[in-house]
Amino acid sequence: MGSFDNAHCKEVLGHYVTGIVIVTAMTSEGPAGFTCQTFGSLSIDSALVFFAATSSSPSWQRIRQVGVVGVNILRDDQEPLARSFAVSGVDKFAGVSWIAAPNGSPFLEGSLAYLEGTIREVTNHGDHDIIVAELDFASTEPGGPLAYYRGGYRVLAP
Ligand SMILES: Cc1cc2nc3c(=O)[nH]c(=O)nc-3n(C[C@H](O)[C@H](O)[C@H](O)COP(=O)(O)O)c2cc1C
């Protein structure tokens, strides 16, 4: 067992492998989105998912006002998108192909799976919010997932 401090804790938590999603919404000023690792399935009946967002994130604050979110589960060749949607203060959608989901959220072309839903609850915990959304659309495309492990993007072996 190692010592307990924030840096150590972060390094240990990095041993938990996740996929990567980009959470999106269509705001009155155009599309918004950010790269997100803390996403998961919460309930099947009702169909609920959760994600965590830095409370001060400008993109999250814009998405929150819309109340409808798209979730793009990234495919293993979409590392560049994961990187560009994690950069603050730029036009993340420049040169990105997307289509509107049934309720308007941007679905990024080439993703592995697409979800859309309505935000049901937002609770604040420290510097993050936890968001629960109820899904009303879900679909998949062929391919494998983009994974994230110990600070790096990974591709699963076939
Ligand atoms: C691999 C990876 C995972 C991330 N996971 C999250 C996350 O779960 N929640 C979050 O709020 N930000 C997460 N971020 C950081 C945001 O993508 C980043 O802060 C982004 O700039 C937020 O967009 P904004 O600055 O336009 O608000 C992650 C970034 C990377 C590279």
The ligand as a Tripos MOL2 file, in Angstrom:
@<TRIPOS>MOLECULE
LIG
   31    33     1     0     0
SMALL
NO_CHARGES

@<TRIPOS>ATOM
      1 C1         -9.2120   11.5990  -21.4370 C.3       1 LIG1
      2 C2         -9.9670   12.7810  -20.8930 C.ar      1 LIG1
      3 C3        -11.0470   12.5790  -20.0430 C.ar      1 LIG1
      4 C4        -11.7780   13.6680  -19.5410 C.ar      1 LIG1
      5 N1        -12.8490   13.4470  -18.7380 N.ar      1 LIG1
      6 C5        -13.5670   14.4900  -18.2690 C.ar      1 LIG1
      7 C6        -14.7160   14.2750  -17.4790 C.ar      1 LIG1
      8 O1        -15.0840   13.1390  -17.1740 O.2       1 LIG1
      9 N2        -15.4180   15.3630  -17.0670 N.ar      1 LIG1
     10 C7        -15.0260   16.6310  -17.3820 C.ar      1 LIG1
     11 O2        -15.7030   17.5900  -16.9920 O.2       1 LIG1
     12 N3        -13.9260   16.8610  -18.1220 N.ar      1 LIG1
     13 C8        -13.2110   15.8270  -18.5730 C.ar      1 LIG1
     14 N4        -12.1040   16.0460  -19.3420 N.ar      1 LIG1
     15 C9        -11.6360   17.4150  -19.5380 C.3       1 LIG1
     16 C10       -12.4670   18.1940  -20.5250 C.3       1 LIG1
     17 O3        -12.6020   17.5130  -21.7590 O.3       1 LIG1
     18 C11       -11.7960   19.5460  -20.7730 C.3       1 LIG1
     19 O4        -11.6680   20.2120  -19.5530 O.3       1 LIG1
     20 C12       -12.5220   20.4210  -21.7670 C.3       1 LIG1
     21 O5        -11.6910   21.5090  -22.0570 O.3       1 LIG1
     22 C13       -13.8240   20.9520  -21.2440 C.3       1 LIG1
     23 O6        -14.3730   21.7440  -22.2500 O.3       1 LIG1
     24 P1        -14.5530   23.3340  -22.0910 P.3       1 LIG1
     25 O7        -13.2340   23.8780  -21.6330 O.co2     1 LIG1
     26 O8        -14.9460   23.7830  -23.4620 O.co2     1 LIG1
     27 O9        -15.6210   23.5320  -21.0670 O.co2     1 LIG1
     28 C14       -11.3930   14.9810  -19.8690 C.ar      1 LIG1
     29 C15       -10.2940   15.1880  -20.7340 C.ar      1 LIG1
     30 C16        -9.6030   14.0930  -21.2480 C.ar      1 LIG1
     31 C17        -8.4510   14.3320  -22.1790 C.3       1 LIG1
@<TRIPOS>BOND
     1     1     2 1
     2     2     3 ar
     3     2    30 ar
     4     3     4 ar
     5     4     5 ar
     6     4    28 ar
     7     5     6 ar
     8     6     7 ar
     9     6    13 1
    10     7     8 2
    11     7     9 ar
    12     9    10 ar
    13    10    11 2
    14    10    12 ar
    15    12    13 ar
    16    13    14 ar
    17    14    15 1
    18    14    28 ar
    19    15    16 1
    20    16    17 1
    21    16    18 1
    22    18    19 1
    23    18    20 1
    24    20    21 1
    25    20    22 1
    26    22    23 1
    27    23    24 1
    28    24    25 2
    29    24    26 1
    30    24    27 1
    31    28    29 ar
    32    29    30 ar
    33    30    31 1
@<TRIPOS>SUBSTRUCTURE
     1 LIG1         1 GROUP 0 **** ****
